[in-house]
Amino acid sequence: MDAVAYIDPAVISFVNETVIPVRTPASDPELGSRYKIKWTPTLLLLDADGVEQYRTLGFYPPQELIPSLLLGIGTAKFNLPDRQAACECFGEIIGQYPASTQAPEAIYLNGVSRYIESRDVANLIGIYDRLASEYPASPWLTRADPYRLLKK
């Protein structure tokens, strides 16, 4: 990733403005074993207490790395639970990176976050409808399939 993704100006800017990057080799006796790093690159998003909130494994090209990091940040916010902040992250993926492989999951989690806050089933139906329309081959559509049954 050093040769492609990490040198991309947009990635550099996003990382510097959004996260605190720490690089450690998988062989690190403390951190490598603590976080069970078996392959590189492994990207972890940790909370302030060092608890893993999101993990990606393998190479991401620059156009996928930012949405992947946004998905991880959104997932961490979802788990807090700070649904509004999570929706902001998921919305950024949906709006700015609609061609990303992360977009279907962002649509799913955005709708679920909105449903949890509002209890409005239209949010769940909207997940299914949007995925069926825009990402029909996504496994996230399979996960959203029960929501189509909520239609009246």
N, C-alpha and C positions, 0 to 999 in steps of 0.2 A: 504494500500500500504506500510505502514511502516514495516509490517511483511515480505513482499516478495520483492517488486520492489525496494524500497528505500534502502534496505540493500545490494543489489546486487553490487559487486565491479565495474562492467562495467557501471551501472547506476550512481553510485557515481562519478566515474571518468568523465563520460560524462557531468553530471550536473555541477560539479565543474569547468570543463574546458570550458563550453559552455554558460551557462546562470547564472544569478544572482537569486538564488532561494529565494523566500519570502513566508513564510507560515503564513496564517492568517485563523482564524476560520470563517466559514460561518456566524456566529452570530456577527462578528465584525461590530459595528454600522456604521463605515465609509466605509471601503473597501468592506465588505460583500454586503452592499446595492449599493455602487457605481458600482460594477462589477456584480451585480445581481446573486450572488452565492446562489443557492437554494439547492444544493446537494453536498456531498463530496464523493470522491475527485473530485474537479473541478480544472483543470490545465489551467491556462491562460498564454499566451505569450504576453507580453506587449512591446511596443516600448519604446524608451527613454523618450517619453512624457507621458507615462502611458496609451496610447491608446491600447486597446485590438486588437491584430492581429490574434489570434487563440485561440480556446477554445476546450478542451476535457472534457468529463463528464464521470465519472465512473472509475473503476479499470482497470489498464493495468498490465499484467505480465511483468517481466523485458525484455523479448525478444520483446515486443511490445512497451514498453515505449520509448526507444531510437528512433525507427523509427517515433513514434508519435511526439516526440519533434522535430526531424529533419523536419518532414512535416510542423510543425508549423513555424519553423524558415525559411524554404524555402518559405512558403506562405507569411510570413512577408517580406522577400526579394523580392518576386514577386510583392507585393503591393507597394514597395518603388518607383519606379521599379528598382531593381538591378537583372536583369534576369540572369546574369552570376553566381552570388552568389546563386540565387534560384536554378539554374541547378546543382550547386555543391551539395546542400543539397538533391535535388531529386535524383541525381546520386548516392549519398552515400546510400540512401535507396534501390535503384534498385540494386546496386552492392553488398552491404553487408547484406541486409535484404530482399532478393527476396521472402521469404516465409511469410513475414509480411502482415497483412491485409492492411497496408498503401502503399504497393508497387504499386497496380494498380493506385491509385490516384497520386502517384509520377510519374509514367510513363505518365499519362495524362498531369499533370502540367509541366513536363519536356518538352514534345513535344510542348505544347502550348507556353511555354516560348521561345523555339527555333524558333517556327513559328513567334512569334511577332518580334523577332530580325531580322530574315532573310526573312520573307514573302515567304519562300519556302514551298509549300504545301506538299512536301515529309515528312515534320515533322508531319503534321496532319495525313497523310496516315500511317506513321510509328506508331503513337499512336494506331490506329485501328488494324493494323496488329499484333502488339505485344500483345495487350490486347486479341485479338481473339485467338491468339496462346497460350498464357501463362496463361490468366485469363478469360476464356470464361464465367464464372458464375458471373463475377464482374459487379456491376452496372455502373462502369466506362466504360465498353464496350458499354453499352446502350448509354451513353453520347457521346461516340466517334463514334457511328454508322453512323452519317451523313458523316464522313470523308471517309468512304469506297466509297462514290459516287464521290470522287475526283479522283479515279483511272481512268486512261485512257485505 
